[in-house]
Amino acid sequence: MRFGSFLQGDRRFAGLVEGDEVRPLRDVAELGRDTPSELLADPPLTDERLPIAALKLLPVIPHPGKIVCVGLNYEAHAKEGGHDRPGYPALFTKFQETLIADGDPITVPPESDAVDYEAELAFVIGRPVRRAKGDTALDAVGGYTVANDVSMRDYQYRSQQWLAGKNWAASTPLGPYLVTPDEVGDPHDLDISLRLNGETLQSANTSMFIFDVPTLVATISEFTPLTPGDVVLTGTPAGVGYRRDPKVLLKDGDRVVTEVARIGRLENPVIAE
């Protein structure tokens, strides 16, 4: 099943996506902490059927309790940045203010001259979990979605901590939908790509992960509880613009398409702030 978070005028609601229509969930304003796996398995649907074209998409999880991101999770991407293969996931966080929806503009701030793209598979926690292992870790995933971890590289590399480069407002597309694990199948066999103005700049498969989904859930839940609606970005493959010669950086007027097989695609224009 596929679910989204939507806006219809002043009305916010989560809904089940069926073709070109949405069936709202009763008394659920958005996907997140109030939509654990158990609820999505048997969603409380209303009788309404609304055309998607008449609705505004929101970031699929508009207000996650946590956004945890993984760096250097593809060996070729680590190498293109001059890094050794990591022995432990490189983790950092994002703020919810970074999130935008499919179709929303990625904003290029006047302070940064090095705005880069990063296609990523993301997953959303569906059950509370702490110190998870193996199948328990994978079972904690409530669904999968697509992300573009837009990064301001000049700010990212000002220190050994990446916080400043990863947290500019309105910079991180997330969506369009949350796809349940039964529909996705093996999350470690998904083609992932990014096109900039029609040119494919990233193309890989999640089989190339250094750290798979259960390992990421186990690693993160070892030091902090994970709860429904928490979002984890799993890292980007090789081909980022900052490591190309010459560099390929996002600018006003660009259009970026990020796609993960069996999950969906994000299409976002780029505008100067």
VEXNU-110459 format. One record per residue (C-alpha): residue number from 0; x, y, z; residue in one letter. Coordinates in nm, 4 decimals. Example, Ala and Ser with C-alpha at 12.3 -4.5 7.8 and 13.67 -1.06 7.14 Angstrom:
<nodes>
{node 0 {1.2300 -0.4500 0.7800} "A"} {node 1 {1.3670 -0.1060 0.7140} "S"} 
</nodes>
This chain:
<nodes>
{node 0 {0.0000 0.0000 0.0000} "M"} {node 1 {0.0968 0.3619 -0.0568} "R"} {node 2 {0.0156 0.6449 0.1794} "F"} {node 3 {0.0692 1.0195 0.1646} "G"} {node 4 {0.0246 1.3385 0.3649} "S"} {node 5 {-0.1932 1.5947 0.1881} "F"} {node 6 {-0.3304 1.9454 0.2049} "L"} {node 7 {-0.6745 2.0429 0.0716} "Q"} {node 8 {-0.7241 2.4103 0.1399} "G"} {node 9 {-0.6804 2.4365 0.5176} "D"} {node 10 {-0.7468 2.0660 0.5713} "R"} {node 11 {-0.4533 1.8384 0.6413} "R"} {node 12 {-0.4952 1.4624 0.6235} "F"} {node 13 {-0.3178 1.1346 0.5607} "A"} {node 14 {-0.4576 0.9101 0.2924} "G"} {node 15 {-0.4289 0.5808 0.1089} "L"} {node 16 {-0.3258 0.6290 -0.2535} "V"} {node 17 {-0.5181 0.4199 -0.5052} "E"} {node 18 {-0.4246 0.5073 -0.8610} "G"} {node 19 {-0.5089 0.8729 -0.9208} "D"} {node 20 {-0.7243 0.8984 -0.6091} "E"} {node 21 {-0.6730 0.9316 -0.2355} "V"} {node 22 {-0.8910 0.7811 0.0346} "R"} {node 23 {-0.8459 0.9896 0.3522} "P"} {node 24 {-0.7762 0.8175 0.6837} "L"} {node 25 {-1.0326 0.8999 0.9474} "R"} {node 26 {-0.9065 1.1477 1.2108} "D"} {node 27 {-0.5413 1.1271 1.0938} "V"} {node 28 {-0.3927 1.4653 1.0047} "A"} {node 29 {-0.0595 1.3367 0.8700} "E"} {node 30 {0.1679 1.0366 0.8540} "L"} {node 31 {0.4094 1.0037 1.1438} "G"} {node 32 {0.3914 0.9161 1.5092} "R"} {node 33 {0.0144 0.8571 1.4909} "D"} {node 34 {0.0385 0.6078 1.2030} "T"} {node 35 {0.2308 0.3040 1.3299} "P"} {node 36 {0.2566 -0.0117 1.1220} "S"} {node 37 {-0.0493 -0.1628 1.2894} "E"} {node 38 {-0.2715 0.1261 1.1804} "L"} {node 39 {-0.1389 0.1236 0.8228} "L"} {node 40 {-0.2018 -0.2514 0.7977} "A"} {node 41 {-0.5734 -0.1860 0.8600} "D"} {node 42 {-0.6232 0.1833 0.7831} "P"} {node 43 {-0.9389 0.3584 0.9118} "P"} {node 44 {-1.0620 0.4806 0.5734} "L"} {node 45 {-1.3396 0.7304 0.5132} "T"} {node 46 {-1.5819 0.6953 0.2228} "D"} {node 47 {-1.4260 0.9897 0.0387} "E"} {node 48 {-1.2308 0.9505 -0.2839} "R"} {node 49 {-1.0366 1.2610 -0.3822} "L"} {node 50 {-0.8380 1.3198 -0.7030} "P"} {node 51 {-0.4656 1.3552 -0.6295} "I"} {node 52 {-0.4427 1.6314 -0.8886} "A"} {node 53 {-0.6642 1.8520 -0.6706} "A"} {node 54 {-0.4483 1.8103 -0.3592} "L"} {node 55 {-0.1193 1.9565 -0.2375} "K"} {node 56 {0.1388 1.6989 -0.1345} "L"} {node 57 {0.3224 1.7532 0.1930} "L"} {node 58 {0.6549 1.5990 0.2908} "P"} {node 59 {0.5471 1.2398 0.3437} "V"} {node 60 {0.6326 1.2622 0.7156} "I"} {node 61 {0.5820 1.6336 0.7856} "P"} {node 62 {0.6915 1.6317 1.1515} "H"} {node 63 {0.9205 1.3374 1.2274} "P"} {node 64 {1.0441 1.3045 1.5815} "G"} {node 65 {1.3913 1.2240 1.4473} "K"} {node 66 {1.5624 1.2429 1.1090} "I"} {node 67 {1.8792 1.0337 1.1167} "V"} {node 68 {2.1022 1.0310 0.8088} "C"} {node 69 {2.3796 0.7963 0.7030} "V"} {node 70 {2.6885 0.9210 0.5225} "G"} {node 71 {2.9313 0.7202 0.3089} "L"} {node 72 {2.7084 0.4117 0.2812} "N"} {node 73 {2.8213 0.3265 -0.0743} "Y"} {node 74 {3.1884 0.2413 -0.1154} "E"} {node 75 {3.2232 0.4233 -0.4483} "A"} {node 76 {3.0816 0.7411 -0.2931} "H"} {node 77 {3.3213 0.7138 -0.0003} "A"} {node 78 {3.6115 0.6752 -0.2432} "K"} {node 79 {3.5089 0.9693 -0.4615} "E"} {node 80 {3.5327 1.1858 -0.1498} "G"} {node 81 {3.8719 1.0481 -0.0483} "G"} {node 82 {3.7395 0.8376 0.2419} "H"} {node 83 {3.8210 0.4815 0.3385} "D"} {node 84 {3.5401 0.2275 0.3624} "R"} {node 85 {3.3792 0.3008 0.7021} "P"} {node 86 {3.3644 0.0348 0.9698} "G"} {node 87 {3.0760 0.2045 1.1504} "Y"} {node 88 {2.7939 0.4130 0.9971} "P"} {node 89 {2.8642 0.7853 0.9705} "A"} {node 90 {2.5526 0.9340 1.1292} "L"} {node 91 {2.4185 1.2872 1.1416} "F"} {node 92 {2.0788 1.4488 1.1925} "T"} {node 93 {1.8499 1.6833 1.0053} "K"} {node 94 {1.5847 1.9213 1.1345} "F"} {node 95 {1.2232 1.8923 1.0198} "Q"} {node 96 {1.2449 2.2462 0.8763} "E"} {node 97 {1.4636 2.1071 0.5984} "T"} {node 98 {1.1814 1.8941 0.4583} "L"} {node 99 {0.9873 1.9787 0.1430} "I"} {node 100 {0.7453 1.7779 -0.0713} "A"} {node 101 {0.7487 1.6454 -0.4237} "D"} {node 102 {0.7110 1.9462 -0.6525} "G"} {node 103 {0.8247 2.2015 -0.3964} "D"} {node 104 {1.1276 2.4140 -0.4882} "P"} {node 105 {1.4714 2.3402 -0.3475} "I"} {node 106 {1.6012 2.6783 -0.2337} "T"} {node 107 {1.9596 2.7846 -0.3008} "V"} {node 108 {2.0606 3.0209 -0.0199} "P"} {node 109 {2.2675 3.3307 -0.1020} "P"} {node 110 {2.5331 3.2256 0.1503} "E"} {node 111 {2.6315 2.8993 -0.0247} "S"} {node 112 {2.8211 2.8556 -0.3496} "D"} {node 113 {2.8251 2.4746 -0.3395} "A"} {node 114 {2.4716 2.3316 -0.3314} "V"} {node 115 {2.4811 1.9617 -0.4193} "D"} {node 116 {2.2326 1.6768 -0.4710} "Y"} {node 117 {2.2196 1.3298 -0.3091} "E"} {node 118 {1.9662 1.0656 -0.4153} "A"} {node 119 {1.8710 0.8392 -0.1241} "E"} {node 120 {1.6386 0.5626 -0.0146} "L"} {node 121 {1.4733 0.6531 0.3145} "A"} {node 122 {1.2788 0.4373 0.5554} "F"} {node 123 {1.0273 0.5242 0.8247} "V"} {node 124 {0.9988 0.3495 1.1591} "I"} {node 125 {0.6626 0.1834 1.2190} "G"} {node 126 {0.7108 0.0240 1.5635} "R"} {node 127 {0.8913 0.1362 1.8791} "P"} {node 128 {1.2297 -0.0322 1.8933} "V"} {node 129 {1.5378 -0.0201 2.1134} "R"} {node 130 {1.8537 -0.2302 2.0806} "R"} {node 131 {1.7058 -0.4200 1.7881} "A"} {node 132 {1.8737 -0.7151 1.6212} "K"} {node 133 {1.8234 -0.9013 1.2937} "G"} {node 134 {1.4619 -0.9638 1.1935} "D"} {node 135 {1.3364 -0.7481 1.4804} "T"} {node 136 {1.5281 -0.4557 1.3332} "A"} {node 137 {1.3844 -0.5036 0.9849} "L"} {node 138 {1.0325 -0.5557 1.1229} "D"} {node 139 {1.0519 -0.2113 1.2837} "A"} {node 140 {1.0393 -0.0491 0.9394} "V"} {node 141 {0.6913 0.0780 0.8580} "G"} {node 142 {0.7626 0.1827 0.5012} "G"} {node 143 {1.0016 0.3297 0.2488} "Y"} {node 144 {1.0208 0.6570 0.0615} "T"} {node 145 {1.2553 0.8697 -0.1523} "V"} {node 146 {1.4804 1.1523 -0.0369} "A"} {node 147 {1.7229 1.4029 -0.1853} "N"} {node 148 {1.9749 1.5014 0.0811} "D"} {node 149 {2.0653 1.8395 -0.0694} "V"} {node 150 {2.3923 1.9535 0.0874} "S"} {node 151 {2.5682 2.2883 0.1045} "M"} {node 152 {2.9219 2.1508 0.0674} "R"} {node 153 {3.1072 2.4711 0.1547} "D"} {node 154 {2.9306 2.4763 0.4916} "Y"} {node 155 {2.9509 2.0988 0.5352} "Q"} {node 156 {3.3303 2.1025 0.5169} "Y"} {node 157 {3.3908 2.4040 0.7383} "R"} {node 158 {3.4321 2.1624 1.0300} "S"} {node 159 {3.4465 1.7899 1.0980} "Q"} {node 160 {3.0763 1.7992 1.1895} "Q"} {node 161 {2.8367 1.8140 0.8931} "W"} {node 162 {2.5439 1.9806 1.0705} "L"} {node 163 {2.5665 2.3234 0.9043} "A"} {node 164 {2.5882 2.1864 0.5524} "G"} {node 165 {2.2958 1.9486 0.5920} "K"} {node 166 {2.0304 2.1620 0.7601} "N"} {node 167 {1.9369 2.4571 0.5440} "W"} {node 168 {1.5645 2.5259 0.5496} "A"} {node 169 {1.3517 2.3968 0.2601} "A"} {node 170 {1.6324 2.1884 0.1143} "S"} {node 171 {1.5358 1.8199 0.1487} "T"} {node 172 {1.2613 1.6653 -0.0664} "P"} {node 173 {1.0991 1.3642 0.1040} "L"} {node 174 {0.8233 1.1553 -0.0542} "G"} {node 175 {0.6124 1.1433 -0.2518} "P"} {node 176 {0.4566 0.8476 -0.0684} "Y"} {node 177 {0.5232 0.5980 0.2081} "L"} {node 178 {0.5268 0.2499 0.0534} "V"} {node 179 {0.4728 -0.0456 0.2859} "T"} {node 180 {0.7360 -0.3212 0.3025} "P"} {node 181 {0.5106 -0.5861 0.1486} "D"} {node 182 {0.4887 -0.3785 -0.1704} "E"} {node 183 {0.8591 -0.2876 -0.1777} "V"} {node 184 {0.9955 -0.6385 -0.1263} "G"} {node 185 {1.3712 -0.6577 -0.0723} "D"} {node 186 {1.4951 -0.3060 0.0153} "P"} {node 187 {1.8467 -0.4172 -0.0787} "H"} {node 188 {1.7655 -0.4653 -0.4477} "D"} {node 189 {1.6304 -0.1280 -0.5590} "L"} {node 190 {1.7630 0.0798 -0.8459} "D"} {node 191 {1.8263 0.4403 -0.7440} "I"} {node 192 {1.8966 0.7335 -0.9724} "S"} {node 193 {1.9120 1.1096 -0.9984} "L"} {node 194 {1.8699 1.3221 -1.3106} "R"} {node 195 {1.9581 1.6892 -1.3330} "L"} {node 196 {1.7967 1.8736 -1.6234} "N"} {node 197 {1.7408 1.5389 -1.7944} "G"} {node 198 {2.0973 1.4071 -1.7533} "E"} {node 199 {2.1519 1.1018 -1.5319} "T"} {node 200 {2.4224 1.1842 -1.2768} "L"} {node 201 {2.3653 0.9083 -1.0204} "Q"} {node 202 {2.2716 0.5478 -1.0955} "S"} {node 203 {2.3192 0.2574 -0.8543} "A"} {node 204 {2.1406 -0.0177 -0.6636} "N"} {node 205 {2.0810 -0.0509 -0.2902} "T"} {node 206 {2.2556 -0.3901 -0.3056} "S"} {node 207 {2.5690 -0.1732 -0.2900} "M"} {node 208 {2.4968 -0.0603 0.0676} "F"} {node 209 {2.7864 -0.1001 0.3089} "I"} {node 210 {2.5389 -0.1072 0.5989} "F"} {node 211 {2.2006 -0.2646 0.5243} "D"} {node 212 {1.8669 -0.1582 0.6707} "V"} {node 213 {1.8672 -0.3992 0.9700} "P"} {node 214 {2.2216 -0.2907 1.0577} "T"} {node 215 {2.1193 0.0749 1.0494} "L"} {node 216 {1.8140 0.0145 1.2694} "V"} {node 217 {2.0262 -0.1893 1.5127} "A"} {node 218 {2.3050 0.0686 1.5222} "T"} {node 219 {2.0776 0.3683 1.5784} "I"} {node 220 {1.8440 0.1953 1.8232} "S"} {node 221 {2.1421 0.0925 2.0344} "E"} {node 222 {2.1909 0.4501 2.1544} "F"} {node 223 {1.8431 0.6010 2.1140} "T"} {node 224 {1.4877 0.4646 2.1039} "P"} {node 225 {1.3277 0.4734 1.7599} "L"} {node 226 {0.9548 0.5415 1.7436} "T"} {node 227 {0.6876 0.5503 1.4703} "P"} {node 228 {0.7429 0.8370 1.2288} "G"} {node 229 {1.1194 0.8571 1.2759} "D"} {node 230 {1.2923 0.8848 0.9379} "V"} {node 231 {1.6284 0.7374 0.8354} "V"} {node 232 {1.8075 0.8407 0.5146} "L"} {node 233 {2.0332 0.5547 0.4058} "T"} {node 234 {2.3066 0.7380 0.2150} "G"} {node 235 {2.3808 0.8333 -0.1441} "T"} {node 236 {2.5710 0.6527 -0.4201} "P"} {node 237 {2.8619 0.7897 -0.6221} "A"} {node 238 {2.8172 1.0698 -0.8725} "G"} {node 239 {2.7554 1.3724 -0.6521} "V"} {node 240 {2.8184 1.7042 -0.8219} "G"} {node 241 {3.0826 1.8368 -0.5845} "Y"} {node 242 {3.3183 1.5502 -0.6683} "R"} {node 243 {3.2908 1.5894 -1.0454} "R"} {node 244 {3.5462 1.7707 -1.2586} "D"} {node 245 {3.4226 2.0271 -1.3322} "P"} {node 246 {3.1816 2.0467 -1.0380} "K"} {node 247 {2.8083 2.0264 -1.1101} "V"} {node 248 {2.6207 2.2341 -0.8525} "L"} {node 249 {2.2531 2.3214 -0.8212} "L"} {node 250 {2.1471 2.6639 -0.9446} "K"} {node 251 {1.8363 2.8683 -1.0030} "D"} {node 252 {1.6271 2.7190 -1.2849} "G"} {node 253 {1.7479 2.3593 -1.2517} "D"} {node 254 {1.5119 2.0633 -1.2230} "R"} {node 255 {1.6029 1.7527 -1.0234} "V"} {node 256 {1.4386 1.4097 -1.0478} "V"} {node 257 {1.5206 1.1531 -0.7781} "T"} {node 258 {1.3864 0.8007 -0.8254} "E"} {node 259 {1.3900 0.4681 -0.6414} "V"} {node 260 {1.2427 0.1641 -0.8152} "A"} {node 261 {0.9148 0.0289 -0.6719} "R"} {node 262 {0.8885 0.3314 -0.4433} "I"} {node 263 {0.8520 0.6462 -0.6513} "G"} {node 264 {1.0065 0.9641 -0.7831} "R"} {node 265 {1.0544 1.3183 -0.6626} "L"} {node 266 {1.0662 1.6050 -0.9086} "E"} {node 267 {1.1737 1.9432 -0.7735} "N"} {node 268 {1.2670 2.2729 -0.9321} "P"} {node 269 {1.5574 2.4732 -0.7938} "V"} {node 270 {1.5173 2.8425 -0.7133} "I"} {node 271 {1.7416 3.1085 -0.5659} "A"} {node 272 {1.6256 3.2202 -0.2231} "E"} 
</nodes>
